[in-house]
Amino acid sequence: MRQYLVHILWGGPHGRAVAAIDGDLSTFWHTQWNGANPPPPHHIIIDMNEELNVKGFYFYARQNSANGRSRKVEILVSSDNQNWTNLGTFDMANVITRQEVVLPSLTKFRYVRFNFNEPTNYAGGVHATMAEIGTFYDE
């Protein structure tokens, strides 16, 4: 199993960013809700520890509530965590099943940034949540 690092923008004990890459659909990353409710944009950055050729991304929304299920995700990639290439903004469905973004060709990068910029989520709130985020490599 590959070991990744995740940039923790914010997360309490039940919303830590690392929950989005722990392989457990019952845990989830959640933007700040305790003490404040900052509006979007929200983001999460994953460091894959090395440059890899990636074919696409997969997402699992929060499984136990529509609260925080984002309508769209913007995906940016980088080799140095400084200079970013925008791969586009993609629609997200209000479902708990796996969703994918398939790239037109293999793309090599080390860092990936997922931006959640929509003013409201599917539940009408300002939060973003994600049960799992990952990449895949098969052609």
C-alpha positions, -999 to +999 in steps of 0.1 A: +000+000+000+014+034-009+019+060+018+006+094+011+007+127+030-022+150+032-022+187+038-045+193+067-063+225+061-086+220+091-102+191+108-115+182+142-113+147+156-142+136+133-132+156+102-095+153+098-082+154+062-063+121+066-097+104+068-101+111+031-072+087+023-075+061+051-093+035+030-123+035+053-157+047+039-171+053+073-147+081+081-146+114+063-128+147+059-151+177+069-143+214+066-145+234+098-178+234+116-168+238+152-165+275+162-170+287+126-185+279+093-162+294+067-177+295+032-160+280+002-135+278-014-122+247+005-094+225-005-074+194+003-039+186-010-024+151-012+014+145-015+020+111-031+057+112-020+069+107-056+059+116-091+035+090-105+017+086-138-020+088-131-049+079-153-076+094-131-092+101-098-119+085-077-142+099-051-166+085-025-189+111-009-197+111+028-217+079+033-240+088+063-253+123+053-257+145+022-243+174+044-211+185+027-215+165-006-200+189-031-216+197-064-183+202-083-145+195-077-117+214-094-085+193-098-050+208-100-017+189-101+019+198-094+054+183-093+067+209-067+037+221-047+043+256-061+034+256-098-001+241-105-017+228-137-055+230-137-071+198-151-106+212-150-137+214-129-159+183-128-195+176-117-201+155-086-233+136-082-252+134-049-245+096-045-225+074-022-211+052-049-177+056-065-173+085-089-144+089-113-127+115-134-107+098-162-080+118-178-075+117-216-039+104-211-015+095-183-005+126-163+026+127-142+026+146-109+034+144-072+008+167-056-029+169-063-051+197-050-089+192-049-108+226-047-144+227-036-155+262-048-193+260-051-212+284-028-234+256-015-233+218-013-262+194-021-276+199+014-276+237+009-247+243+034-212+257+030-192+227+041-173+202+020-168+165+030-153+135+014-151+099+025-123+088+002-102+104-026-077+085-046-059+081-079-058+051-103-032+041-128-046+015-151-048+025-188 
